[in-house]
């Protein structure tokens, strides 16, 4: 950097005023590197005066460069049509056929002859000029004067060209100009004061407005802040937290124990991540497994079941758990093994995994907030009452419920809350009463009912902190400064 800085000073000394872009070409260096050397020179005083310059430039995008090289989409469609025509289905197989076909039809270059079966695409004119390709070649060489503004706007819409602003500096000699850089002192020492040498030295300017270096410390992600608030509400309501540290679960606990049939679409690889190593689990409570098998294939406990050939091979498959309800099933089975059943209130907040298509509101992994209450004689009214109290603590008092279907709850309800900021009702979770086909094979008493609900953690976090895209909250594109700046979560404020 010091060598480049001295080269710049020598160039200005010999040639006079110059722009930094020209210097970058002259020294065959990256322009940003030249700017860095300029900043280094300016730190030594007024050796050079730098005047900022901004210049707009039109250049080709990556797609524009491909069109300039290979031809425009509509021109390529025209070229692909032979003299005697071609079936439209065959023509649509070439790259960018949909866009090219539409524009070639609009330009009047081709026509579809529907009197023939199958319909043929034929040329309507003997030859064409690929004006778009010609224009892009001109732009690529730096010329745009012969291209109309209308054409330029069209190419921008098609993302073939883009406007870029190039910032540079015009340099000229300053009042302290010199071709050499003297080392700037950063500290005034006692020796300098004693000998008086400080009078002949140049010191680096002190920046008295600079902030001190911030102390390094950890920061809680917004998801963790909202999770902490949810957890506190559950604890205040007398719930105990379930252990949820097993991300890998077998299909028996994830699906079969929940009375979810083995033909259910959720068991397809398009919806669930299956584990390849180890691919299966083999340790199950054997008597419980047999009862689950029977209620699936033949029915029982007042149910006719699903009436299919239940296979142990399906139940053994390992998956990344698709819901924390698998943990609830394990805990309910554990409670059923006690000599005397005691009512329980459980909750969990942890990750689940589903093979989702990623978009602004969906990820392949997300948090599920789950609550479970097992007691004698619980009803749908009890479930709604718990919701009223739970959401009241979240600062939400407008609730609506919609009937829904789940394989393991009956009745089932979707939960909707009115969000004043958005001015509309939003779905926040699912709920219901666990079916007897799920509970009785575990060994729970017949008059024990279990009410349960599951909520998203990401959705209330997005609403609370104003995120429209979930990928701004979770994933590689997250702004780390956002994590540091996010305030403490208070859901009822």
N, C-alpha and C positions, 0 to 999 in steps of 0.2 A: 504493500500500500504506500509506503514512504517513497519507494522508487517511482511509482506511477505519479505521485503528487509532484515530485521534482520534475518529471518529464512534462507534466502539464504546465508548470511554471516556465520551463525552458521554451516550450512551444509558444506560449503567450509572449514571452520576451522577444522571440524571433519573428513571429507572424502577426502579433496584435490580437484584436478581438476575435473570439471564436465561440461557437456553440458546442455544448457538451456532446450532442449527438455526432457532430463532425469529429470531435476528439475521439469518441468511442470507435468510429470507423478507422480513423488514422492509426490508433494504437491497437486496433483489432481486439478490443476489450468489450465486455458487457457494459452497457450504459450505466447500470446501477453501480458497477464497480467504479466507474469514473465519478459518479455522484458521491460515492463514499470517500474517494480521494479528495474531492472538492471540500467536503465537510471537514476533513482532516486539515486541509490548508487554512480554512476559515478559523479553525481553533487557534491558529498561530497569529491571528490579527487580521488587519485589513490588507492582506497581500493581493487579494483578488476581489473585485466587485462582481456579484452574480445577480443577474436579472432573470426572474422566472418567466418562462415562455410556455404557453399551452397551444397545441396544434391538433385539430381534428383530422382524422385520417380514416378513409374507408378501406377495409381489407376483407378478404374472403374468409368465410368460416371453413371448418373442415369439410362440411358437405359441399360448400361452394367450390373448394379446390377439386373435389371429385368430379363435379359437374364440368368445371373448366377442362379437366383432363379427359373425361370419358363421354361428355355430351349431356344434354338436358334430358329429364325424364320423358317429356312428351316427344322429343325428337327420337329418343331411343325406341319408344313405342312405335312411331311411324316407320323407323328403319326395320323394325322386326316384322312388319306386315309385308308379305310377298305380294307380287302383282295379282295373283289369283285369290288372295285372301287367306285368312287364318281363323280357326275357331276361337271365340272370345276366351274360353276356358284355358286354352293353350297360351294365349297372349298374356293372360294375367299371371303367368308363372315367372315372368322376368322381374328383376328387382325394381321396386318402386312403381309397379304396374298400376296400382290404384290411382295414385296422383297423376302419373303420366297419361293414363287413358282418359281421365276426366278433362285434363287440359288440352289434349290432342283433339278430343271431340269438340270442346269449346272453340278451339282455333279453326275448326272446319277442315282438319287434315285427314281424318278418317271417318268412316260411316259404318254402321252395323246393318248388314243385309239380313232382315228377319224373314225373307221369303224362302230362305234355305234352312233346312234342319240338319245339324244344329246351325244357328245363326253364324254368319261369317263376318269378320271385320275386314274391310277393304279400304284401300287408299282412295281418298276423295280428290287429291291433287297429285300431279306427277312428281313433284319434288318440293322440298322445303328448305328454309335457311334457319339453322340453329342460332337464332339471335341471342338467346340467353348465354350460350357457351361463348359466343364472340364477345359479348359485353364483359363477362367474367374474366376472360383472358386480358381484356384491356385494363380492367380494374387491378388485376394481378400485377401488371407492369407499372401501376401507379397513375394511370390516366382515367379520369372520370368525366371530363368536360363534354364529351360527345354523347353522354348517356343522360336521358331525361330524368327529372325528379320522380315522375310517375313510375318509371322502370326501377329506379333505386328503391322506392318505397315497396314495390312488389317483391324485389329480391330480399329486402329486409324481412318482410312478412314470411317469406319462404325460408328464412334463415340461411340464405346463401351468402349474404354480406353482413358486416357489422361495422358500426362506427366506434373507433377507439380514440381516446384522448392521450396524446403523447406529451409528457411534461419534460422540459429540459431547461437549461440555463444558458444565457448569453454571458460570456466572461470577458472582463477587461481588467487592466491593471488598476490596483488600488493604491492608496496613498503610502502604504508601507510595503510596496512591491519589492520582492527579492526572489532570486532564483534558487535560494537554498532555505531549508527549514531548520531553525534552531530549536533545540529541545526546550520544551516548556517545563518549568519547575512547578511542582504541585504543592510543596511544603516550604514554609519559611522557617529555616533552622536557626538555632542559636549561633552557630558558626558563621552563617551569612550576616547576621546582625553584628557580630564581633568584628569581623574583617571588613565589613562594608561592601562585600561582593554582591549583595542583593540589588545594589544600584544599577549594575550592568546586566542583570538577568531578566528574562521574560517569564512571567508567571501565568499559569493557566487561570482563566477567570473562575472565580467562585460563584456558584449558583446558590444564592441564599434562599431561593424559593423552592428548592428541591426538597421533596419529602424524604424522611428517613426510610431506610430499607424496612419493609414490613416483616414482622416476625412470621416465620413459617409455622402454620398450624393446620390441623385437619378441619374440613367443612362437611356438614351434613347435606346430602343431596335432598332436594325437595320431596322426593318419594319417601325418604326416611323420616322427614319431618311430619308428613301427613300420616305415615304409618305409626309414629309415636303417639299422635293425637288419637287415632283409632284405638290403639292398644290401651291407652289410658281410659277411654270410655268403656271398653269391655271390662276392664278391671274394676271400675267404679260400679258396674252393674253386677258384680259378683261372679264373673266368668273366670275360668282357669285356662291357661294357654296350653295348646296341644303341641307335642314335639313334631316338627315338620322338616327335619333335616335329611329326609330320604327323597331326593329328587327322582331317583330311579325306582319304579314300582312295577310289580307284575300285574298282568291283565286281570288276574283273579280279584285282587283288592281294588284295582282301578275301575273295573267294569262288572265282573260277574257278581261280586258281593253286593253290588248296588242294584241288582236285578236288571242289568243292562244286557240285552241279548247279544249273542256272539255274531249275529248278522248285522248289528247296528252300524250305520255309516261311520260313526266316530272311531270304529276300530280299523278303518281303512288307512293305508299309509299316507293318503292325501290329507288326513286330519290329525294323525298321531305320529310321533317320532318313535320308532321301534329301535331297541338296542341290539347291536350285533355281537357285542362281547361283554358279558355273557348273554346269549340270546334268550335263555329261559331260566325260570326258578322252579324248584322241585319240592320245597318244604312248605307244606300247608297243614292247618288243622284238619286231619283226615275226615273226622265225623262231620265237621262243619262243611267241608267241601262236598261231601256226599249229599247233605241236605240242600246245598245251593244247586247242585246238579239236578236233583229231583224236582225242585220248585221251578227251574228253568224248563226242563224237558217234559215233566208230567203234571206239574202244578202241586198244589197243597195249600193248607192254611186258608181254605175257602177260595183259592184262585185256580184257574185252569192252566196257568203257566203259558209258555210260548209254544210248546208242542214241537220242539225240534231236537235233533240228536246232539246233545251237549258234548263238546270235546275237551278233554283235559289239555290237549296240545295248544288250544287257543288260550286257555286260562294261564298257561305257563309262560307265555311270551312276555318279555321285559319291555317296558316303555318308559319314556320320560313322562311323569304323571301329568295327566291332562286337567286335573282339578285336585284341590286339597280335600275334597270329599272322600277320597281314598283313605286319608288319615282319619277322618271322622268315622269311617267304617271300622277301621282297626280299633279305635278307642271305644266304640259302642260294643264291639265283640268282646273286648277286654272287660267292660263293665258287666256284660252278661254272664261272665264266668265267675263273678263274685257270689258268695253264698247267699247274700241278701242284697237285692238291688237297692241302690241309693240314687236319688235324682242327681243329675249332673248338668252343669252349664259350661260349655267349652267354646273356645275360639281359636282361630289361627290366622296368621297373615304371612303368606309366603309365595314363592314363585311356582307357576305352573307353565306347561309347555304345550303348544299346539302348532301343527304345521299350517300356519296361516299365510295367506298372501300379504306381504308387507304393504301397508299404505299409511295414510295420515292418522288413522285411529286404531290400527292393528299391528301387533308385533308377534313374533313366534314365541316369545316368553313374556309373561305378565304376572302380576300379583293378584291373588284371590283373597278376599277378606271373608272368612267363613265363621258363622255362629251356629251352635247346636245346643238345644235344650232337650233333655230326656226326663220325663216325669209322668206320673199317673194322670190319665184323663185330660191331656192337653187337647185344645181345639184350635180351629182356624182363628177364632177370636183372640186366643192367647198370643198367636203369632203376630196378628195385627197390633195388639197392645204392646208387645215387645218392640215392634218397629216404631210405633209412635214415640216411645221413650228413647230408643236408640237415636232416631233421627232428630229428636228434639235436642239432644246433646250435641248434634252436629250443626244446630242452628237452622234446621229445616222442619217446618210444621205443616207443610202442604204435601200430602201423600195421596197417590192413587194406585189402585191395584188392577191388574188385568189377568184373567185366567190364562194359564199356559199349560204345556205338557212337558213332563220329564219322566224318564223310565222309572225313576226310583222315588218320586213323590206324587201323592194324590190326596187332596187337591194341590195344584201348583199355582203360583202367582208370580207375575213379573211386577217389579216395584218401580213406580215412576215418582219423581220429585219435581216440584215446580221451581225453576231457577229464575229468580227475579232479574238477575243481570242479563240473561239470554232472553227472558220473557217467554219461555216455553217449558213444556213438560219434557223431561229427559229420563230415559230408562237408566236405572242405577244398579239393578241386580235382579236375582231370581230367588224364589223361595218355595216352601211347601212343607207337607207332612210326609215323612218317610213311610213308604208302603209296608204293609205286613209281610209281603213276600221278601222284603229286605231284612226286617227286624226279627221276625219269629225264627228263621233258621239260625240266627245268632244265639238264641236261647233266652231272649228278653221276655219278661212276663207279657201276657196277652193284653193287659190293660195299660201297658206303658206306651206312650206316644212320644214321638220325636219330631220337633219342629226345627227347621234349619233354613238358612239363607246364605247366599253368596253374593258379594259385591266386588266391584273392581277397585283397585287402589289407584291405578293410573288416571281413570276418568275424573274423579274428584280433585286429583292433583293438578290435572290440566286446567280444570275450571278455576281452581283456587289461584294458580299462578299465571293464568292467561296464556296457555299454550294452545295453538290450533293444530299443531302437528306433533304426534307422539314421538317422532324421531328427534325432535328438538329437546325432548325430556330424557330419552333413553337411547343409547347407541353411540357410534363413533363420531357423530356430528354434534354432540353436546358441547355447548360453550362452557368451559370450565369456570370462566368468570361469572357466568350465571349462577353456578353452584355457590360461589362465594357471596354473591350479592343477595341471594334469595332470603327474604325475611323469615322469621319464625312463623310456623303455621298456627293459626287460631281459627278453627273451622266455624266457630259460632260468632265471629266478629263480622 
